[in-house]
Amino acid sequence: MRLRHIASSCSDHVPLLLAEEEAQNARQPRPIHRYEVAQEREPSLAAAVEEAWSRRLPGSDLGDINNSLKDRCTVLRAISKLLETPRNRTNKRTPISPTRVTERRTMTTSAAARDQHLDELRALMAAHSPPIHALLVPSEDAHQSEYVSERDKRRQFISGFTGSAGLALITAKEALLWTDGRYFLQATQQLSDRWKLMRMGEDPPVEVWIADNLLDGAVIGIDSWCISVDCAQRYEQAFLKKNQMLLELSSDLIDEVWKERPPNDALPVNVHPVEFTGRSVAEKIKELREKLQHEKATAIVITALDEVAWLYNVRGDDVHYSPVVHSYAIVTLHNAFFYVDKRKVTNEVENYMAGNGIDIREYHMVQPDVSLLSSGQLQGSVVNGNLDVEKDIKGQEHSKIWIDSNSCCLALYSKLRQDQVLMLQSPIALPKAVKNPMELDGLRRAHIRDGAAVVQYLAWLDNQMQEHYGASGYFSEANGSQKKEHLEKVKLTEVSVSDKLEGFRAEKEHFKSLSFPTISSVGPNAAIIHYSPEANTCAELDADKIYLCDSGAQYLDGTTDITRTVHFGKPSEHEKSCYTAVLKGHIALDAAVFPNGTTGHSLDILARTPLWKNGLDYRHGTGHGVGSYLNVHEGPHLISFRPSARNVPLQASMTVTDEPGYYEDGNFGIRLENVLIVKEADTKFNFGAKGFLSFEHITWAPYQTKLMNTALMTPAEVEWVNLYHSDCRKILASYLNDEEKEWLRKATEPITMSS
């Protein structure tokens, strides 16, 4: 395509222009646009941008744009992006994700700067009317998302802790951070000495700590957009003990001290085709309205980003790694509304929404529209439901507005009368989690391509470790390693090798992005459960240490998540024993057969039992749902020891991960992960006519056999490994070249029992 031709011809100029732009921005108060730099330094490139803009060329992914300087900058950014895309590489260098570049830039705030921000924040708290005695800073955004955009990482900004889960509490004299067991070690390393780590499950919950440690009548401030109704009500109940008050702030105080908060980019909304979704938006809205009628509700307010995306069959790029759009939805029995920044709406999306009877309104209008909904005055421009049914329900004494109190924020809930609110799990959660046949087929195909990328990566990494580090390699257990001199200045780091893995994935059909930051971790870093390597601080690979890689990708037809743990030298007997215990738990869950109605809480013990027998365990759940080109962590079901895992039974056609692990702080970490599909089991009997379920694994990549101690395995477990490896060879062969096929053949050779 023409724009790609322009990109390739500009490969020597664009990086210089981007660097020049950054340099000028550092010197001048007004941002210097890349296009202006191009005009001044490279007139030929500016002319190419003009040509690309004027033609609106296919492949430019620019949509409908206006004749402006900003739009020409968009074209130049598109050219820059194309230069980073693997399809345009001529020298086979692995691209570094623009997402990762952004992250590395935003994570550089110094501890001294954070301390200053903490002091500024306390001054604002003291000056507030009424004075704020404690400020809650959650991880979540206005949609209660697990993964949030860069501009919504307020807790990370003020604390320096980069994990996806956590809650900060700031008082006049103390700063505390609560997080779960996945992040204990990471938080210990990242928090300054002005912060205290509070371990969830071990220390008192935040609301109990506040009630026990703050004075009577204390005021606790919160941004009401960033707290769920559930959390707010739980806090308020705890605060009654000392007549303490949860105060909804008119603005977020963190934003007032965050002077360089990232901008709110207007990235386009995309329609996700029915060939991938398997169901039309009309079908989904019809089913949703039937559920509203069943509950005698007249409307629902939908706040979770993945639920809006799933319901309306749209995707976006507003949150790194999650293809969602910052948006809300309100659906009544005869109207539907989509609240989004209209700068993101292309003509295609506008026509698509109109064709499905959906009104598009500005993102910020959701709160006043919820007020109108509460008073019965919300009107849409298109009627596409049953007016008579709505009149019948409105005529009843207790007509309701449905919200999910776990995802609806306090700011919207406060606009509704309490007597009209129906608080139940979202009716979208289960239909989204229970995949339709087209989604399941797409997930299977995506995991095959993804598995091929992982095999290509492991084969490449094995070769690199032997060639440049003198490692014995993936297959050999020769004593030690002879680290070679870096004559070619080759250095493999946690980040550089993960970039290579991204490159293998990017070459696959339907690839869009990673599904989460790759956890590429060596030795002690592998013991940090959700470790996130940074280019300037990450470890170099070491042939004598375990390497854990937890990674995944977003493809148009599915989302992937896989973990493999390997060793390129001689593993210790202890490491083998631990790996084998994890593998045994992994197999036990994969092979489970269980009756309908079983929850993930009941199944979690299967993966832990082999570890428990050795006095080992892990501090995270065993499995989570996976979206269909949506969030890599998807509910409402999960496999976990946590009480919430009791809430939703597993159902056929759900997806769930199988990922037990073991972690020794300061030494190593082990985790193995596949994605499973819940399916109906073919059992000899059917006790109580319940029906039984089992699992189908759809992840394909070998387990390292030299890390297995087969003397600790049963014949059934050995047979499971051999059958899985045999299937790997057959399923992945067509995606590999001859060298990669040979590597996979060796990696999947049958194992035997040892005495």
Salt bridges, closest charged atoms under 4 A:
GLU20 OE2 - ARG41 NH2 3.38
GLU21 OE1 - ARG34 NE 2.46
GLU22 OE2 - ARG105 NH2 4.00
GLU36 OE1 - ARG30 NH2 3.45
GLU40 OE2 - ARG41 NE 3.93
GLU42 OE2 - HIS13 ND1 3.36
GLU50 OE2 - ARG72 NE 2.50
GLU51 OE2 - ARG2 NE 3.10
GLU51 OE2 - ARG55 NE 3.13
ASP115 OD1 - ARG194 NH1 3.98
ASP119 OD1 - ARG194 NH2 2.85
GLU146 OE2 - HIS633 ND1 2.92
GLU150 OE2 - LYS153 NZ 2.95
GLU150 OE2 - HIS320 NE2 3.83
ASP152 OD1 - ARG154 NH1 3.50
ASP152 OD1 - ARG261 NH2 3.63
ASP152 OD2 - HIS326 NE2 3.92
ASP180 OD2 - ARG182 NH2 2.84
GLU207 OE2 - ARG234 NE 3.15
ASP212 OD1 - LYS241 NZ 2.68
ASP252 OD2 - ARG154 NE 3.36
ASP255 OD1 - ARG154 NE 2.79
ASP255 OD2 - ARG261 NH1 3.36
GLU287 OE1 - ARG279 NH2 3.22
GLU287 OE2 - LYS291 NZ 3.71
GLU290 OE2 - LYS286 NZ 2.88
GLU295 OE2 - HIS294 ND1 3.56
ASP306 OD2 - LYS432 NZ 2.96
ASP318 OD2 - HIS326 ND1 3.85
ASP318 OD2 - LYS344 NZ 2.56
ASP341 OD2 - ARG343 NH2 2.72
ASP369 OD2 - ARG361 NH1 2.94
GLU390 OE1 - HIS334 ND1 2.32
GLU390 OE2 - LYS394 NZ 3.41
GLU397 OE2 - HIS398 NE2 3.83
ASP419 OD1 - ARG417 NE 3.07
ASP441 OD1 - ARG444 NH1 3.02
ASP450 OD1 - ARG505 NE 2.57
GLU467 OE2 - HIS468 NE2 3.88
GLU477 OE1 - LYS576 NZ 2.83
ASP499 OD1 - ARG100 NH1 2.18
ASP499 OD2 - ARG104 NH2 3.85
GLU507 OE2 - ARG89 NH2 3.03
GLU509 OE2 - HIS510 NE2 3.38
GLU540 OE1 - LYS483 NZ 3.74
GLU540 OE2 - HIS486 NE2 3.43
ASP542 OD2 - LYS545 NZ 3.92
ASP550 OD2 - ARG671 NH2 2.91
ASP557 OD1 - ARG449 NH2 2.64
ASP561 OD2 - HIS624 NE2 3.13
GLU573 OE2 - LYS576 NZ 3.81
GLU575 OE1 - HIS567 NE2 3.81
ASP590 OD2 - HIS697 ND1 2.75
ASP604 OD2 - ARG608 NE 2.47
ASP617 OD1 - ARG608 NH1 2.78
GLU634 OE2 - LYS432 NZ 3.51
GLU634 OE1 - LYS435 NZ 2.64
ASP658 OD2 - HIS586 ND1 3.44
GLU659 OE2 - HIS624 NE2 3.08
GLU664 OE2 - HIS574 NE2 2.45
GLU673 OE2 - HIS624 NE2 3.78
GLU696 OE2 - ARG444 NE 2.84
GLU717 OE1 - LYS584 NZ 2.81
GLU742 OE2 - ARG745 NH2 2.68
GLU749 OE2 - ARG745 NH1 3.11
